[in-house]
Amino acid sequence: MAMSYQGIRERMEVEGYKVSDDEFSQILSYAKRKAKVSGKEESYLPFLLPDLIREWLIRQAMNQYSMEMMEVLRN
């Protein structure tokens, strides 16, 4: 049974966690793989998605910071 996760995305956006459509699609795919590997059903995704959205954005910020620092050190 396919579920709609747009409501979760909208709640996260209200809290300031905004991702593009492409990013959300990637996060959702990752969440489904992670749930499957953990032996969880799709009903677990509403609990998993908010954390994965936060982690995605934190990881993006850390990657951007690291790239900028490497550029500073090169110059």
Predicted model as a PDB file, atoms N, CA, C, CB and O in Angstrom, pLDDT in the B-factor column:
MODEL        1                                                                  
ATOM      1  N   MET A   1       0.843  -1.187   0.000  1.00 36.00           N  
ATOM      2  CA  MET A   1       0.000   0.000   0.000  1.00 36.00           C  
ATOM      3  C   MET A   1       0.889   1.253   0.000  1.00 36.00           C  
ATOM      4  CB  MET A   1      -0.960  -0.003   1.231  1.00 36.00           C  
ATOM      5  O   MET A   1       1.675   1.463   0.924  1.00 36.00           O  
ATOM      6  N   ALA A   2       0.760   2.057  -1.017  1.00 48.00           N  
ATOM      7  CA  ALA A   2       1.544   3.287  -1.107  1.00 48.00           C  
ATOM      8  C   ALA A   2       0.894   4.376  -0.264  1.00 48.00           C  
ATOM      9  CB  ALA A   2       1.679   3.748  -2.578  1.00 48.00           C  
ATOM     10  O   ALA A   2      -0.317   4.590  -0.321  1.00 48.00           O  
ATOM     11  N   MET A   3       1.710   5.049   0.507  1.00 67.00           N  
ATOM     12  CA  MET A   3       1.199   6.110   1.371  1.00 67.00           C  
ATOM     13  C   MET A   3       1.679   7.452   0.833  1.00 67.00           C  
ATOM     14  CB  MET A   3       1.659   5.907   2.848  1.00 67.00           C  
ATOM     15  O   MET A   3       2.675   7.522   0.114  1.00 67.00           O  
ATOM     16  N   SER A   4       0.968   8.508   1.183  1.00 82.00           N  
ATOM     17  CA  SER A   4       1.384   9.853   0.813  1.00 82.00           C  
ATOM     18  C   SER A   4       2.133  10.467   1.991  1.00 82.00           C  
ATOM     19  CB  SER A   4       0.160  10.731   0.404  1.00 82.00           C  
ATOM     20  O   SER A   4       1.651  10.458   3.124  1.00 82.00           O  
ATOM     21  N   TYR A   5       3.291  10.989   1.712  1.00 92.00           N  
ATOM     22  CA  TYR A   5       4.126  11.563   2.765  1.00 92.00           C  
ATOM     23  C   TYR A   5       4.226  13.077   2.655  1.00 92.00           C  
ATOM     24  CB  TYR A   5       5.512  10.956   2.719  1.00 92.00           C  
ATOM     25  O   TYR A   5       5.051  13.702   3.321  1.00 92.00           O  
ATOM     26  N   GLN A   6       3.379  13.663   1.809  1.00 91.00           N  
ATOM     27  CA  GLN A   6       3.418  15.108   1.604  1.00 91.00           C  
ATOM     28  C   GLN A   6       3.103  15.861   2.899  1.00 91.00           C  
ATOM     29  CB  GLN A   6       2.432  15.514   0.505  1.00 91.00           C  
ATOM     30  O   GLN A   6       3.670  16.925   3.146  1.00 91.00           O  
ATOM     31  N   GLY A   7       2.217  15.326   3.714  1.00 93.00           N  
ATOM     32  CA  GLY A   7       1.879  15.975   4.989  1.00 93.00           C  
ATOM     33  C   GLY A   7       3.076  16.069   5.917  1.00 93.00           C  
ATOM     34  O   GLY A   7       3.264  17.075   6.602  1.00 93.00           O  
ATOM     35  N   ILE A   8       3.882  15.021   5.937  1.00 94.00           N  
ATOM     36  CA  ILE A   8       5.092  15.034   6.762  1.00 94.00           C  
ATOM     37  C   ILE A   8       6.051  16.096   6.242  1.00 94.00           C  
ATOM     38  CB  ILE A   8       5.776  13.640   6.772  1.00 94.00           C  
ATOM     39  O   ILE A   8       6.639  16.856   7.010  1.00 94.00           O  
ATOM     40  N   ARG A   9       6.193  16.130   4.929  1.00 94.00           N  
ATOM     41  CA  ARG A   9       7.073  17.134   4.320  1.00 94.00           C  
ATOM     42  C   ARG A   9       6.593  18.546   4.652  1.00 94.00           C  
ATOM     43  CB  ARG A   9       7.137  16.942   2.791  1.00 94.00           C  
ATOM     44  O   ARG A   9       7.400  19.412   4.991  1.00 94.00           O  
ATOM     45  N   GLU A  10       5.293  18.778   4.557  1.00 94.00           N  
ATOM     46  CA  GLU A  10       4.738  20.108   4.849  1.00 94.00           C  
ATOM     47  C   GLU A  10       4.960  20.491   6.304  1.00 94.00           C  
ATOM     48  CB  GLU A  10       3.241  20.148   4.525  1.00 94.00           C  
ATOM     49  O   GLU A  10       5.286  21.643   6.588  1.00 94.00           O  
ATOM     50  N   ARG A  11       4.792  19.550   7.234  1.00 94.00           N  
ATOM     51  CA  ARG A  11       5.038  19.851   8.656  1.00 94.00           C  
ATOM     52  C   ARG A  11       6.503  20.209   8.882  1.00 94.00           C  
ATOM     53  CB  ARG A  11       4.643  18.646   9.546  1.00 94.00           C  
ATOM     54  O   ARG A  11       6.815  21.121   9.647  1.00 94.00           O  
ATOM     55  N   MET A  12       7.396  19.490   8.215  1.00 96.00           N  
ATOM     56  CA  MET A  12       8.814  19.777   8.368  1.00 96.00           C  
ATOM     57  C   MET A  12       9.152  21.148   7.783  1.00 96.00           C  
ATOM     58  CB  MET A  12       9.655  18.685   7.694  1.00 96.00           C  
ATOM     59  O   MET A  12       9.990  21.866   8.329  1.00 96.00           O  
ATOM     60  N   GLU A  13       8.509  21.511   6.682  1.00 96.00           N  
ATOM     61  CA  GLU A  13       8.755  22.826   6.085  1.00 96.00           C  
ATOM     62  C   GLU A  13       8.289  23.943   7.005  1.00 96.00           C  
ATOM     63  CB  GLU A  13       8.054  22.939   4.732  1.00 96.00           C  
ATOM     64  O   GLU A  13       8.935  24.988   7.084  1.00 96.00           O  
ATOM     65  N   VAL A  14       7.181  23.737   7.699  1.00 96.00           N  
ATOM     66  CA  VAL A  14       6.696  24.733   8.656  1.00 96.00           C  
ATOM     67  C   VAL A  14       7.733  24.939   9.759  1.00 96.00           C  
ATOM     68  CB  VAL A  14       5.335  24.296   9.264  1.00 96.00           C  
ATOM     69  O   VAL A  14       7.898  26.048  10.267  1.00 96.00           O  
ATOM     70  N   GLU A  15       8.432  23.859  10.124  1.00 96.00           N  
ATOM     71  CA  GLU A  15       9.469  23.932  11.154  1.00 96.00           C  
ATOM     72  C   GLU A  15      10.792  24.476  10.609  1.00 96.00           C  
ATOM     73  CB  GLU A  15       9.694  22.555  11.761  1.00 96.00           C  
ATOM     74  O   GLU A  15      11.745  24.662  11.366  1.00 96.00           O  
ATOM     75  N   GLY A  16      10.850  24.732   9.298  1.00 96.00           N  
ATOM     76  CA  GLY A  16      12.050  25.312   8.703  1.00 96.00           C  
ATOM     77  C   GLY A  16      12.929  24.335   7.953  1.00 96.00           C  
ATOM     78  O   GLY A  16      13.995  24.715   7.470  1.00 96.00           O  
ATOM     79  N   TYR A  17      12.512  23.095   7.844  1.00 96.00           N  
ATOM     80  CA  TYR A  17      13.296  22.062   7.159  1.00 96.00           C  
ATOM     81  C   TYR A  17      12.771  21.892   5.739  1.00 96.00           C  
ATOM     82  CB  TYR A  17      13.237  20.709   7.931  1.00 96.00           C  
ATOM     83  O   TYR A  17      11.928  21.033   5.482  1.00 96.00           O  
ATOM     84  N   LYS A  18      13.269  22.710   4.822  1.00 96.00           N  
ATOM     85  CA  LYS A  18      12.778  22.693   3.444  1.00 96.00           C  
ATOM     86  C   LYS A  18      13.736  21.940   2.539  1.00 96.00           C  
ATOM     87  CB  LYS A  18      12.578  24.120   2.925  1.00 96.00           C  
ATOM     88  O   LYS A  18      14.948  22.156   2.568  1.00 96.00           O  
ATOM     89  N   VAL A  19      13.169  21.052   1.735  1.00 96.00           N  
ATOM     90  CA  VAL A  19      13.942  20.300   0.749  1.00 96.00           C  
ATOM     91  C   VAL A  19      13.220  20.399  -0.590  1.00 96.00           C  
ATOM     92  CB  VAL A  19      14.127  18.803   1.185  1.00 96.00           C  
ATOM     93  O   VAL A  19      12.006  20.590  -0.652  1.00 96.00           O  
ATOM     94  N   SER A  20      13.996  20.265  -1.649  1.00 95.00           N  
ATOM     95  CA  SER A  20      13.407  20.306  -2.988  1.00 95.00           C  
ATOM     96  C   SER A  20      12.650  19.008  -3.264  1.00 95.00           C  
ATOM     97  CB  SER A  20      14.501  20.537  -4.063  1.00 95.00           C  
ATOM     98  O   SER A  20      12.748  18.042  -2.507  1.00 95.00           O  
ATOM     99  N   ASP A  21      11.897  19.004  -4.360  1.00 95.00           N  
ATOM    100  CA  ASP A  21      11.176  17.784  -4.747  1.00 95.00           C  
ATOM    101  C   ASP A  21      12.138  16.630  -4.983  1.00 95.00           C  
ATOM    102  CB  ASP A  21      10.340  18.030  -6.008  1.00 95.00           C  
ATOM    103  O   ASP A  21      11.880  15.503  -4.562  1.00 95.00           O  
ATOM    104  N   ASP A  22      13.247  16.915  -5.656  1.00 96.00           N  
ATOM    105  CA  ASP A  22      14.233  15.878  -5.934  1.00 96.00           C  
ATOM    106  C   ASP A  22      14.857  15.351  -4.641  1.00 96.00           C  
ATOM    107  CB  ASP A  22      15.322  16.419  -6.864  1.00 96.00           C  
ATOM    108  O   ASP A  22      15.018  14.142  -4.469  1.00 96.00           O  
ATOM    109  N   GLU A  23      15.203  16.263  -3.739  1.00 95.00           N  
ATOM    110  CA  GLU A  23      15.780  15.843  -2.462  1.00 95.00           C  
ATOM    111  C   GLU A  23      14.786  15.001  -1.671  1.00 95.00           C  
ATOM    112  CB  GLU A  23      16.211  17.065  -1.639  1.00 95.00           C  
ATOM    113  O   GLU A  23      15.159  13.982  -1.090  1.00 95.00           O  
ATOM    114  N   PHE A  24      13.527  15.422  -1.647  1.00 96.00           N  
ATOM    115  CA  PHE A  24      12.524  14.663  -0.901  1.00 96.00           C  
ATOM    116  C   PHE A  24      12.363  13.269  -1.491  1.00 96.00           C  
ATOM    117  CB  PHE A  24      11.175  15.400  -0.902  1.00 96.00           C  
ATOM    118  O   PHE A  24      12.208  12.293  -0.756  1.00 96.00           O  
ATOM    119  N   SER A  25      12.398  13.177  -2.794  1.00 95.00           N  
ATOM    120  CA  SER A  25      12.299  11.872  -3.448  1.00 95.00           C  
ATOM    121  C   SER A  25      13.471  10.984  -3.042  1.00 95.00           C  
ATOM    122  CB  SER A  25      12.257  12.035  -4.982  1.00 95.00           C  
ATOM    123  O   SER A  25      13.282   9.796  -2.778  1.00 95.00           O  
ATOM    124  N   GLN A  26      14.666  11.540  -2.991  1.00 95.00           N  
ATOM    125  CA  GLN A  26      15.844  10.781  -2.575  1.00 95.00           C  
ATOM    126  C   GLN A  26      15.742  10.355  -1.111  1.00 95.00           C  
ATOM    127  CB  GLN A  26      17.113  11.610  -2.793  1.00 95.00           C  
ATOM    128  O   GLN A  26      16.075   9.222  -0.763  1.00 95.00           O  
ATOM    129  N   ILE A  27      15.284  11.259  -0.266  1.00 96.00           N  
ATOM    130  CA  ILE A  27      15.133  10.955   1.154  1.00 96.00           C  
ATOM    131  C   ILE A  27      14.095   9.859   1.346  1.00 96.00           C  
ATOM    132  CB  ILE A  27      14.736  12.217   1.945  1.00 96.00           C  
ATOM    133  O   ILE A  27      14.297   8.944   2.144  1.00 96.00           O  
ATOM    134  N   LEU A  28      12.994   9.947   0.623  1.00 95.00           N  
ATOM    135  CA  LEU A  28      11.941   8.938   0.734  1.00 95.00           C  
ATOM    136  C   LEU A  28      12.440   7.569   0.278  1.00 95.00           C  
ATOM    137  CB  LEU A  28      10.716   9.352  -0.091  1.00 95.00           C  
ATOM    138  O   LEU A  28      12.151   6.557   0.917  1.00 95.00           O  
ATOM    139  N   SER A  29      13.177   7.537  -0.808  1.00 95.00           N  
ATOM    140  CA  SER A  29      13.751   6.269  -1.287  1.00 95.00           C  
ATOM    141  C   SER A  29      14.706   5.686  -0.247  1.00 95.00           C  
ATOM    142  CB  SER A  29      14.493   6.478  -2.633  1.00 95.00           C  
ATOM    143  O   SER A  29      14.693   4.485   0.024  1.00 95.00           O  
ATOM    144  N   TYR A  30      15.528   6.551   0.325  1.00 95.00           N  
ATOM    145  CA  TYR A  30      16.466   6.106   1.360  1.00 95.00           C  
ATOM    146  C   TYR A  30      15.706   5.577   2.578  1.00 95.00           C  
ATOM    147  CB  TYR A  30      17.406   7.263   1.776  1.00 95.00           C  
ATOM    148  O   TYR A  30      16.080   4.556   3.156  1.00 95.00           O  
ATOM    149  N   ALA A  31      14.644   6.275   2.961  1.00 96.00           N  
ATOM    150  CA  ALA A  31      13.845   5.844   4.115  1.00 96.00           C  
ATOM    151  C   ALA A  31      13.223   4.470   3.868  1.00 96.00           C  
ATOM    152  CB  ALA A  31      12.741   6.875   4.421  1.00 96.00           C  
ATOM    153  O   ALA A  31      13.190   3.630   4.767  1.00 96.00           O  
ATOM    154  N   LYS A  32      12.738   4.248   2.665  1.00 95.00           N  
ATOM    155  CA  LYS A  32      12.143   2.948   2.338  1.00 95.00           C  
ATOM    156  C   LYS A  32      13.188   1.843   2.394  1.00 95.00           C  
ATOM    157  CB  LYS A  32      11.493   2.988   0.946  1.00 95.00           C  
ATOM    158  O   LYS A  32      12.921   0.757   2.908  1.00 95.00           O  
ATOM    159  N   ARG A  33      14.386   2.119   1.862  1.00 95.00           N  
ATOM    160  CA  ARG A  33      15.463   1.115   1.925  1.00 95.00           C  
ATOM    161  C   ARG A  33      15.872   0.850   3.368  1.00 95.00           C  
ATOM    162  CB  ARG A  33      16.687   1.579   1.108  1.00 95.00           C  
ATOM    163  O   ARG A  33      16.073  -0.297   3.767  1.00 95.00           O  
ATOM    164  N   LYS A  34      15.992   1.916   4.140  1.00 94.00           N  
ATOM    165  CA  LYS A  34      16.409   1.780   5.536  1.00 94.00           C  
ATOM    166  C   LYS A  34      15.382   0.982   6.339  1.00 94.00           C  
ATOM    167  CB  LYS A  34      16.616   3.166   6.170  1.00 94.00           C  
ATOM    168  O   LYS A  34      15.751   0.134   7.151  1.00 94.00           O  
ATOM    169  N   ALA A  35      14.105   1.250   6.116  1.00 95.00           N  
ATOM    170  CA  ALA A  35      13.047   0.510   6.817  1.00 95.00           C  
ATOM    171  C   ALA A  35      13.085  -0.963   6.421  1.00 95.00           C  
ATOM    172  CB  ALA A  35      11.653   1.116   6.504  1.00 95.00           C  
ATOM    173  O   ALA A  35      12.960  -1.842   7.274  1.00 95.00           O  
ATOM    174  N   LYS A  36      13.254  -1.227   5.146  1.00 94.00           N  
ATOM    175  CA  LYS A  36      13.278  -2.606   4.666  1.00 94.00           C  
ATOM    176  C   LYS A  36      14.446  -3.383   5.274  1.00 94.00           C  
ATOM    177  CB  LYS A  36      13.367  -2.634   3.136  1.00 94.00           C  
ATOM    178  O   LYS A  36      14.271  -4.507   5.744  1.00 94.00           O  
ATOM    179  N   VAL A  37      15.622  -2.788   5.264  1.00 95.00           N  
ATOM    180  CA  VAL A  37      16.806  -3.438   5.823  1.00 95.00           C  
ATOM    181  C   VAL A  37      16.622  -3.695   7.321  1.00 95.00           C  
ATOM    182  CB  VAL A  37      18.063  -2.575   5.578  1.00 95.00           C  
ATOM    183  O   VAL A  37      17.130  -4.681   7.855  1.00 95.00           O  
ATOM    184  N   SER A  38      15.896  -2.806   7.990  1.00 94.00           N  
ATOM    185  CA  SER A  38      15.656  -2.950   9.428  1.00 94.00           C  
ATOM    186  C   SER A  38      14.519  -3.908   9.742  1.00 94.00           C  
ATOM    187  CB  SER A  38      15.360  -1.606  10.037  1.00 94.00           C  
ATOM    188  O   SER A  38      14.223  -4.166  10.908  1.00 94.00           O  
ATOM    189  N   GLY A  39      13.879  -4.435   8.702  1.00 95.00           N  
ATOM    190  CA  GLY A  39      12.771  -5.357   8.919  1.00 95.00           C  
ATOM    191  C   GLY A  39      11.473  -4.661   9.297  1.00 95.00           C  
ATOM    192  O   GLY A  39      10.566  -5.285   9.848  1.00 95.00           O  
ATOM    193  N   LYS A  40      11.384  -3.379   9.004  1.00 94.00           N  
ATOM    194  CA  LYS A  40      10.179  -2.607   9.315  1.00 94.00           C  
ATOM    195  C   LYS A  40       9.293  -2.519   8.078  1.00 94.00           C  
ATOM    196  CB  LYS A  40      10.546  -1.185   9.824  1.00 94.00           C  
ATOM    197  O   LYS A  40       9.760  -2.651   6.947  1.00 94.00           O  
ATOM    198  N   GLU A  41       8.019  -2.296   8.316  1.00 91.00           N  
ATOM    199  CA  GLU A  41       7.078  -2.124   7.210  1.00 91.00           C  
ATOM    200  C   GLU A  41       6.979  -0.652   6.846  1.00 91.00           C  
ATOM    201  CB  GLU A  41       5.684  -2.686   7.575  1.00 91.00           C  
ATOM    202  O   GLU A  41       7.552   0.207   7.517  1.00 91.00           O  
ATOM    203  N   GLU A  42       6.245  -0.372   5.773  1.00 89.00           N  
ATOM    204  CA  GLU A  42       6.092   1.007   5.307  1.00 89.00           C  
ATOM    205  C   GLU A  42       5.406   1.884   6.351  1.00 89.00           C  
ATOM    206  CB  GLU A  42       5.298   1.036   4.004  1.00 89.00           C  
ATOM    207  O   GLU A  42       5.564   3.105   6.331  1.00 89.00           O  
ATOM    208  N   SER A  43       4.663   1.288   7.245  1.00 90.00           N  
ATOM    209  CA  SER A  43       3.991   2.060   8.297  1.00 90.00           C  
ATOM    210  C   SER A  43       5.002   2.725   9.245  1.00 90.00           C  
ATOM    211  CB  SER A  43       3.043   1.149   9.098  1.00 90.00           C  
ATOM    212  O   SER A  43       4.634   3.610  10.017  1.00 90.00           O  
ATOM    213  N   TYR A  44       6.258   2.307   9.189  1.00 93.00           N  
ATOM    214  CA  TYR A  44       7.319   2.888  10.007  1.00 93.00           C  
ATOM    215  C   TYR A  44       7.825   4.223   9.446  1.00 93.00           C  
ATOM    216  CB  TYR A  44       8.474   1.908  10.122  1.00 93.00           C  
ATOM    217  O   TYR A  44       8.408   5.028  10.173  1.00 93.00           O  
ATOM    218  N   LEU A  45       7.601   4.446   8.163  1.00 94.00           N  
ATOM    219  CA  LEU A  45       8.158   5.632   7.499  1.00 94.00           C  
ATOM    220  C   LEU A  45       7.718   6.967   8.103  1.00 94.00           C  
ATOM    221  CB  LEU A  45       7.779   5.609   6.058  1.00 94.00           C  
ATOM    222  O   LEU A  45       8.544   7.877   8.180  1.00 94.00           O  
ATOM    223  N   PRO A  46       6.484   7.133   8.531  1.00 94.00           N  
ATOM    224  CA  PRO A  46       6.132   8.424   9.139  1.00 94.00           C  
ATOM    225  C   PRO A  46       6.965   8.760  10.377  1.00 94.00           C  
ATOM    226  CB  PRO A  46       4.670   8.427   9.511  1.00 94.00           C  
ATOM    227  O   PRO A  46       7.142   9.933  10.705  1.00 94.00           O  
ATOM    228  N   PHE A  47       7.468   7.750  11.054  1.00 94.00           N  
ATOM    229  CA  PHE A  47       8.328   7.987  12.215  1.00 94.00           C  
ATOM    230  C   PHE A  47       9.769   8.261  11.791  1.00 94.00           C  
ATOM    231  CB  PHE A  47       8.283   6.785  13.165  1.00 94.00           C  
ATOM    232  O   PHE A  47      10.491   9.000  12.462  1.00 94.00           O  
ATOM    233  N   LEU A  48      10.177   7.672  10.691  1.00 95.00           N  
ATOM    234  CA  LEU A  48      11.546   7.758  10.209  1.00 95.00           C  
ATOM    235  C   LEU A  48      11.820   9.025   9.399  1.00 95.00           C  
ATOM    236  CB  LEU A  48      11.861   6.551   9.376  1.00 95.00           C  
ATOM    237  O   LEU A  48      12.891   9.620   9.518  1.00 95.00           O  
ATOM    238  N   LEU A  49      10.868   9.430   8.589  1.00 96.00           N  
ATOM    239  CA  LEU A  49      11.083  10.551   7.662  1.00 96.00           C  
ATOM    240  C   LEU A  49      11.505  11.868   8.315  1.00 96.00           C  
ATOM    241  CB  LEU A  49       9.838  10.785   6.892  1.00 96.00           C  
ATOM    242  O   LEU A  49      12.444  12.495   7.825  1.00 96.00           O  
ATOM    243  N   PRO A  50      10.870  12.315   9.383  1.00 96.00           N  
ATOM    244  CA  PRO A  50      11.301  13.603   9.957  1.00 96.00           C  
ATOM    245  C   PRO A  50      12.774  13.617  10.343  1.00 96.00           C  
ATOM    246  CB  PRO A  50      10.465  13.931  11.177  1.00 96.00           C  
ATOM    247  O   PRO A  50      13.475  14.597  10.089  1.00 96.00           O  
ATOM    248  N   ASP A  51      13.245  12.537  10.953  1.00 96.00           N  
ATOM    249  CA  ASP A  51      14.652  12.486  11.321  1.00 96.00           C  
ATOM    250  C   ASP A  51      15.562  12.467  10.098  1.00 96.00           C  
ATOM    251  CB  ASP A  51      14.918  11.270  12.179  1.00 96.00           C  
ATOM    252  O   ASP A  51      16.616  13.102  10.093  1.00 96.00           O  
ATOM    253  N   LEU A  52      15.155  11.742   9.068  1.00 97.00           N  
ATOM    254  CA  LEU A  52      15.985  11.666   7.868  1.00 97.00           C  
ATOM    255  C   LEU A  52      16.032  13.002   7.136  1.00 97.00           C  
ATOM    256  CB  LEU A  52      15.463  10.579   6.933  1.00 97.00           C  
ATOM    257  O   LEU A  52      17.058  13.344   6.548  1.00 97.00           O  
ATOM    258  N   ILE A  53      14.951  13.754   7.164  1.00 97.00           N  
ATOM    259  CA  ILE A  53      14.955  15.095   6.556  1.00 97.00           C  
ATOM    260  C   ILE A  53      15.931  15.995   7.307  1.00 97.00           C  
ATOM    261  CB  ILE A  53      13.523  15.718   6.565  1.00 97.00           C  
ATOM    262  O   ILE A  53      16.729  16.703   6.693  1.00 97.00           O  
ATOM    263  N   ARG A  54      15.865  15.965   8.642  1.00 97.00           N  
ATOM    264  CA  ARG A  54      16.796  16.767   9.448  1.00 97.00           C  
ATOM    265  C   ARG A  54      18.244  16.357   9.161  1.00 97.00           C  
ATOM    266  CB  ARG A  54      16.483  16.608  10.962  1.00 97.00           C  
ATOM    267  O   ARG A  54      19.107  17.202   8.926  1.00 97.00           O  
ATOM    268  N   GLU A  55      18.493  15.040   9.185  1.00 97.00           N  
ATOM    269  CA  GLU A  55      19.850  14.543   8.931  1.00 97.00           C  
ATOM    270  C   GLU A  55      20.344  14.953   7.554  1.00 97.00           C  
ATOM    271  CB  GLU A  55      19.894  13.023   9.064  1.00 97.00           C  
ATOM    272  O   GLU A  55      21.508  15.319   7.397  1.00 97.00           O  
ATOM    273  N   TRP A  56      19.469  14.896   6.553  1.00 96.00           N  
ATOM    274  CA  TRP A  56      19.835  15.279   5.186  1.00 96.00           C  
ATOM    275  C   TRP A  56      20.326  16.730   5.151  1.00 96.00           C  
ATOM    276  CB  TRP A  56      18.629  15.097   4.229  1.00 96.00           C  
ATOM    277  O   TRP A  56      21.372  17.034   4.577  1.00 96.00           O  
ATOM    278  N   LEU A  57      19.554  17.609   5.772  1.00 96.00           N  
ATOM    279  CA  LEU A  57      19.902  19.031   5.748  1.00 96.00           C  
ATOM    280  C   LEU A  57      21.165  19.320   6.549  1.00 96.00           C  
ATOM    281  CB  LEU A  57      18.749  19.863   6.289  1.00 96.00           C  
ATOM    282  O   LEU A  57      21.977  20.157   6.152  1.00 96.00           O  
ATOM    283  N   ILE A  58      21.332  18.637   7.665  1.00 96.00           N  
ATOM    284  CA  ILE A  58      22.555  18.812   8.452  1.00 96.00           C  
ATOM    285  C   ILE A  58      23.760  18.343   7.649  1.00 96.00           C  
ATOM    286  CB  ILE A  58      22.465  18.041   9.790  1.00 96.00           C  
ATOM    287  O   ILE A  58      24.791  19.015   7.619  1.00 96.00           O  
ATOM    288  N   ARG A  59      23.630  17.193   6.999  1.00 95.00           N  
ATOM    289  CA  ARG A  59      24.717  16.647   6.193  1.00 95.00           C  
ATOM    290  C   ARG A  59      25.054  17.592   5.038  1.00 95.00           C  
ATOM    291  CB  ARG A  59      24.340  15.252   5.654  1.00 95.00           C  
ATOM    292  O   ARG A  59      26.228  17.790   4.724  1.00 95.00           O  
ATOM    293  N   GLN A  60      24.026  18.178   4.401  1.00 95.00           N  
ATOM    294  CA  GLN A  60      24.264  19.128   3.312  1.00 95.00           C  
ATOM    295  C   GLN A  60      25.026  20.345   3.816  1.00 95.00           C  
ATOM    296  CB  GLN A  60      22.937  19.562   2.674  1.00 95.00           C  
ATOM    297  O   GLN A  60      25.955  20.812   3.156  1.00 95.00           O  
ATOM    298  N   ALA A  61      24.640  20.863   4.984  1.00 95.00           N  
ATOM    299  CA  ALA A  61      25.326  22.033   5.548  1.00 95.00           C  
ATOM    300  C   ALA A  61      26.772  21.698   5.899  1.00 95.00           C  
ATOM    301  CB  ALA A  61      24.585  22.545   6.798  1.00 95.00           C  
ATOM    302  O   ALA A  61      27.674  22.498   5.653  1.00 95.00           O  
ATOM    303  N   MET A  62      26.992  20.521   6.472  1.00 96.00           N  
ATOM    304  CA  MET A  62      28.357  20.118   6.826  1.00 96.00           C  
ATOM    305  C   MET A  62      29.217  19.946   5.575  1.00 96.00           C  
ATOM    306  CB  MET A  62      28.337  18.809   7.637  1.00 96.00           C  
ATOM    307  O   MET A  62      30.382  20.345   5.557  1.00 96.00           O  
ATOM    308  N   ASN A  63      28.645  19.356   4.541  1.00 95.00           N  
ATOM    309  CA  ASN A  63      29.386  19.187   3.289  1.00 95.00           C  
ATOM    310  C   ASN A  63      29.744  20.540   2.682  1.00 95.00           C  
ATOM    311  CB  ASN A  63      28.566  18.359   2.287  1.00 95.00           C  
ATOM    312  O   ASN A  63      30.867  20.736   2.218  1.00 95.00           O  
ATOM    313  N   GLN A  64      28.803  21.462   2.684  1.00 96.00           N  
ATOM    314  CA  GLN A  64      29.057  22.796   2.138  1.00 96.00           C  
ATOM    315  C   GLN A  64      30.152  23.509   2.929  1.00 96.00           C  
ATOM    316  CB  GLN A  64      27.766  23.634   2.145  1.00 96.00           C  
ATOM    317  O   GLN A  64      31.053  24.117   2.352  1.00 96.00           O  
ATOM    318  N   TYR A  65      30.063  23.426   4.249  1.00 96.00           N  
ATOM    319  CA  TYR A  65      31.082  24.045   5.102  1.00 96.00           C  
ATOM    320  C   TYR A  65      32.460  23.443   4.815  1.00 96.00           C  
ATOM    321  CB  TYR A  65      30.721  23.866   6.597  1.00 96.00           C  
ATOM    322  O   TYR A  65      33.447  24.168   4.688  1.00 96.00           O  
ATOM    323  N   SER A  66      32.518  22.121   4.716  1.00 96.00           N  
ATOM    324  CA  SER A  66      33.790  21.439   4.455  1.00 96.00           C  
ATOM    325  C   SER A  66      34.381  21.861   3.112  1.00 96.00           C  
ATOM    326  CB  SER A  66      33.595  19.918   4.486  1.00 96.00           C  
ATOM    327  O   SER A  66      35.583  22.101   3.005  1.00 96.00           O  
ATOM    328  N   MET A  67      33.537  21.949   2.097  1.00 95.00           N  
ATOM    329  CA  MET A  67      34.019  22.357   0.782  1.00 95.00           C  
ATOM    330  C   MET A  67      34.545  23.787   0.816  1.00 95.00           C  
ATOM    331  CB  MET A  67      32.903  22.228  -0.259  1.00 95.00           C  
ATOM    332  O   MET A  67      35.572  24.088   0.208  1.00 95.00           O  
ATOM    333  N   GLU A  68      33.847  24.664   1.523  1.00 96.00           N  
ATOM    334  CA  GLU A  68      34.299  26.053   1.630  1.00 96.00           C  
ATOM    335  C   GLU A  68      35.618  26.149   2.387  1.00 96.00           C  
ATOM    336  CB  GLU A  68      33.237  26.907   2.324  1.00 96.00           C  
ATOM    337  O   GLU A  68      36.495  26.928   2.012  1.00 96.00           O  
ATOM    338  N   MET A  69      35.764  25.359   3.452  1.00 95.00           N  
ATOM    339  CA  MET A  69      37.009  25.381   4.221  1.00 95.00           C  
ATOM    340  C   MET A  69      38.170  24.828   3.393  1.00 95.00           C  
ATOM    341  CB  MET A  69      36.852  24.571   5.522  1.00 95.00           C  
ATOM    342  O   MET A  69      39.285  25.343   3.480  1.00 95.00           O  
ATOM    343  N   MET A  70      37.929  23.800   2.600  1.00 95.00           N  
ATOM    344  CA  MET A  70      38.983  23.267   1.738  1.00 95.00           C  
ATOM    345  C   MET A  70      39.407  24.314   0.722  1.00 95.00           C  
ATOM    346  CB  MET A  70      38.511  21.987   1.024  1.00 95.00           C  
ATOM    347  O   MET A  70      40.592  24.429   0.411  1.00 95.00           O  
ATOM    348  N   GLU A  71      38.463  25.071   0.204  1.00 94.00           N  
ATOM    349  CA  GLU A  71      38.771  26.131  -0.761  1.00 94.00           C  
ATOM    350  C   GLU A  71      39.586  27.229  -0.098  1.00 94.00           C  
ATOM    351  CB  GLU A  71      37.478  26.717  -1.363  1.00 94.00           C  
ATOM    352  O   GLU A  71      40.527  27.750  -0.697  1.00 94.00           O  
ATOM    353  N   VAL A  72      39.236  27.588   1.135  1.00 94.00           N  
ATOM    354  CA  VAL A  72      39.989  28.600   1.869  1.00 94.00           C  
ATOM    355  C   VAL A  72      41.422  28.119   2.090  1.00 94.00           C  
ATOM    356  CB  VAL A  72      39.306  28.918   3.223  1.00 94.00           C  
ATOM    357  O   VAL A  72      42.369  28.884   1.900  1.00 94.00           O  
ATOM    358  N   LEU A  73      41.585  26.874   2.483  1.00 93.00           N  
ATOM    359  CA  LEU A  73      42.915  26.341   2.751  1.00 93.00           C  
ATOM    360  C   LEU A  73      43.754  26.236   1.472  1.00 93.00           C  
ATOM    361  CB  LEU A  73      42.802  24.972   3.416  1.00 93.00           C  
ATOM    362  O   LEU A  73      44.975  26.382   1.516  1.00 93.00           O  
ATOM    363  N   ARG A  74      43.106  25.986   0.351  1.00 93.00           N  
ATOM    364  CA  ARG A  74      43.829  25.923  -0.924  1.00 93.00           C  
ATOM    365  C   ARG A  74      44.362  27.277  -1.335  1.00 93.00           C  
ATOM    366  CB  ARG A  74      42.929  25.378  -2.016  1.00 93.00           C  
ATOM    367  O   ARG A  74      45.423  27.383  -1.952  1.00 93.00           O  
ATOM    368  N   ASN A  75      43.623  28.303  -0.991  1.00 87.00           N  
ATOM    369  CA  ASN A  75      44.013  29.654  -1.390  1.00 87.00           C  
ATOM    370  C   ASN A  75      44.747  30.277  -0.245  1.00 87.00           C  
ATOM    371  CB  ASN A  75      42.793  30.515  -1.799  1.00 87.00           C  
ATOM    372  O   ASN A  75      45.180  31.426  -0.342  1.00 87.00           O  
TER     373      ASN A  75                                                      
ENDMDL                                                                          
END                                                                             
